[in-house]
Amino acid sequence: MVHHIIPDPFNPQRIGVGISAAGFFRSDDDGATWHPYNKGVLADFIPEKYPEVGQCVHSMHAGRNPGWIFQQNHCGVYRTKDGGENWIDCNKGLPSRFGFAIAVDPNEKETIYVFPEIGPMERYVCDGRLGVYRSKNGGKKWELLKRGLPQKDVFTQVLRHSSATDTCERAGVYFGTTAGEVYYSINGGNAWTRLASNLPPVISVEARVV
């Protein structure tokens, strides 16, 4: 399943796709030919742990630096600085490798947000609390952001398309949960406010400035 299409903002001929149970593929000729680029990405659910193809991308977004892409994979968070030719493991400091959503700040070039879950057999947030992890240096270091979020007996998850940022000068960050709640932050995740509740499971969140 192709679920993310990543046009390169610096190269109009280059486009990437994230595919469940296949990995990241890139075309450098406007889609005429495609090649896999998954070097360094773990696939711990199959015998060959670092195959050419077979990784499971959950969410993927282009960065604001040339060649940068971030992904939340079935087996961790990764970044690349060269369009996918080499992926860097960014999981040190996170409570789990598993998760679905990832959001990228449109102004701070190395700031990203992820929403870890326990694992593929227990698909809900870690430690029974709702927390967002932010990195301001492309995944080298993480901090837990939880102010304003429920911290007890939480068994929900954030799906692959359920997080977003807007394009304000100080970008807003938004995410929805399978418990039917939507949260937002206007200060980079330092504090969160519940925007909506009692909704059906939230499967997609988008932000637009009008």
C-alpha positions in Angstrom: 0.0 0.0 0.0 1.4 3.4 -1.1 0.4 5.8 1.6 2.9 8.7 1.4 4.1 10.5 -1.8 7.1 12.7 -1.2 7.9 15.2 -4.0 11.4 16.6 -3.5 11.0 20.4 -3.0 14.5 21.0 -4.3 14.4 18.7 -7.4 11.3 18.7 -9.6 12.3 15.4 -11.3 12.7 13.5 -8.0 9.8 11.9 -6.1 9.7 9.3 -3.3 7.0 7.0 -2.0 6.6 5.2 1.3 5.0 1.7 1.0 3.8 -0.6 3.8 5.7 -3.9 3.8 8.0 -2.7 1.0 9.9 0.4 2.1 11.0 3.6 0.4 11.3 3.9 -3.4 12.6 6.9 -5.3 12.4 8.1 -8.9 14.8 10.6 -10.3 13.1 10.9 -13.7 9.6 12.1 -12.9 8.3 8.6 -12.3 9.6 6.8 -15.4 11.8 4.4 -13.3 11.9 3.5 -9.6 14.5 2.1 -7.3 14.5 1.0 -3.6 16.5 3.0 -1.0 16.3 1.3 2.4 19.9 1.0 3.5 20.2 1.1 7.3 16.4 0.5 7.9 15.6 -2.4 10.2 12.9 -5.1 9.3 13.0 -7.2 12.5 9.8 -9.2 11.5 11.5 -11.1 8.6 14.7 -13.4 8.6 16.9 -10.9 6.8 17.0 -7.9 9.2 18.3 -5.3 6.7 16.9 -6.3 3.3 16.9 -4.3 0.1 13.1 -4.2 0.2 10.5 -5.4 2.7 10.7 -2.7 5.3 7.4 -1.3 6.5 7.1 2.5 6.3 4.3 3.9 8.5 4.7 7.6 7.9 7.1 9.8 5.9 7.7 13.5 5.2 10.3 15.5 3.4 12.5 17.7 5.5 13.3 21.4 4.9 16.9 20.8 4.1 17.9 19.4 0.6 17.9 15.6 0.6 16.4 15.3 4.1 13.5 12.9 4.7 12.1 11.7 8.0 10.2 8.4 8.5 8.4 6.6 11.3 8.8 3.0 10.4 7.4 -0.2 11.9 10.9 -0.7 13.3 11.8 2.9 14.3 12.3 6.5 13.5 14.9 7.3 10.7 16.2 10.3 8.8 18.2 10.6 5.6 20.3 13.5 4.4 20.8 12.2 0.9 17.4 11.4 -0.5 17.2 8.0 1.0 20.5 6.5 -0.1 21.5 6.1 3.6 19.2 6.1 6.6 20.2 7.0 10.1 18.6 5.3 13.1 17.1 8.0 15.4 15.6 5.9 18.2 18.0 6.6 21.1 15.9 8.3 23.8 12.5 7.0 22.6 10.5 4.5 24.7 9.7 2.3 21.7 10.6 1.8 18.1 7.0 1.3 17.0 4.6 4.1 16.1 2.7 5.4 13.1 2.6 9.2 12.9 5.4 11.8 12.4 5.1 15.5 12.0 7.7 18.0 10.7 8.0 21.7 11.7 7.8 23.9 8.5 10.1 26.6 10.0 12.6 24.8 12.3 14.4 22.6 9.8 15.4 19.8 12.2 12.3 19.8 14.5 10.1 16.7 14.3 7.4 15.1 16.5 6.6 11.4 17.0 4.0 9.4 18.9 5.5 6.1 20.1 3.4 3.0 20.8 4.3 -0.1 22.8 4.6 -2.4 19.8 2.8 -4.2 17.0 1.0 -6.5 19.4 0.0 -3.7 21.8 -0.9 -0.7 19.6 -1.4 2.0 22.1 0.7 4.7 23.7 3.5 3.9 26.0 3.3 3.9 29.8 -0.5 4.4 29.9 -0.1 8.1 29.1 -0.5 10.3 26.1 2.9 11.9 25.3 4.5 13.5 22.2 8.3 13.2 21.7 10.0 16.2 20.1 13.5 16.4 18.6 15.0 19.8 17.6 18.1 18.3 16.0 16.7 15.8 13.5 16.3 12.9 15.9 19.6 13.0 17.8 18.0 13.9 21.1 14.3 13.6 22.2 12.2 15.2 24.9 8.8 14.1 26.2 6.0 16.7 25.9 3.0 16.0 28.1 1.6 19.2 29.6 -2.1 19.3 29.0 -2.3 15.7 27.9 -4.0 12.9 29.9 -1.4 10.9 31.9 -3.3 8.0 33.5 -5.0 4.9 32.0 -4.6 6.0 28.4 -5.0 3.3 25.8 -5.2 5.0 22.4 -3.0 5.6 19.4 -2.2 8.2 16.8 -2.6 6.8 13.3 -0.3 7.5 10.3 -2.2 10.5 8.9 -3.4 11.9 12.2 -0.7 14.5 12.9 0.0 17.8 11.1 1.6 21.2 11.4 0.4 24.5 10.0 2.4 27.2 8.2 2.2 30.0 10.7 5.3 31.9 11.7 5.2 29.9 14.9 3.9 26.6 13.6 0.9 25.0 15.3 1.1 21.2 15.9 -2.0 19.0 15.8 -2.9 15.4 16.3 -5.9 13.2 16.7 -6.4 9.8 18.5 -8.4 6.7 18.0 -10.3 7.7 21.2 -11.8 10.5 19.1 -9.8 13.4 20.6 -7.9 16.2 18.8 -5.1 18.2 20.4 -3.1 21.2 19.4 -0.1 23.2 20.5 0.8 26.8 19.5 4.2 26.7 21.3 6.0 23.8 19.7 4.5 21.2 21.9 5.4 22.7 25.2 1.7 22.7 26.2 -1.3 21.1 24.6 -5.0 22.0 24.5 -7.8 19.6 23.6 -9.6 21.0 20.5 -12.3 18.3 20.2 -13.5 15.1 21.9 -16.2 12.4 21.6 -15.5 12.0 17.9 -15.2 8.8 16.0 -11.6 7.4 15.8 -9.6 10.1 14.1 -7.8 8.7 11.0 -6.6 11.9 9.4 -5.7 15.5 10.5 -4.8 18.4 8.2 -4.1 22.0 9.0 -4.6 25.0 6.7 -4.1 28.7 7.3 -6.9 30.8 5.8 
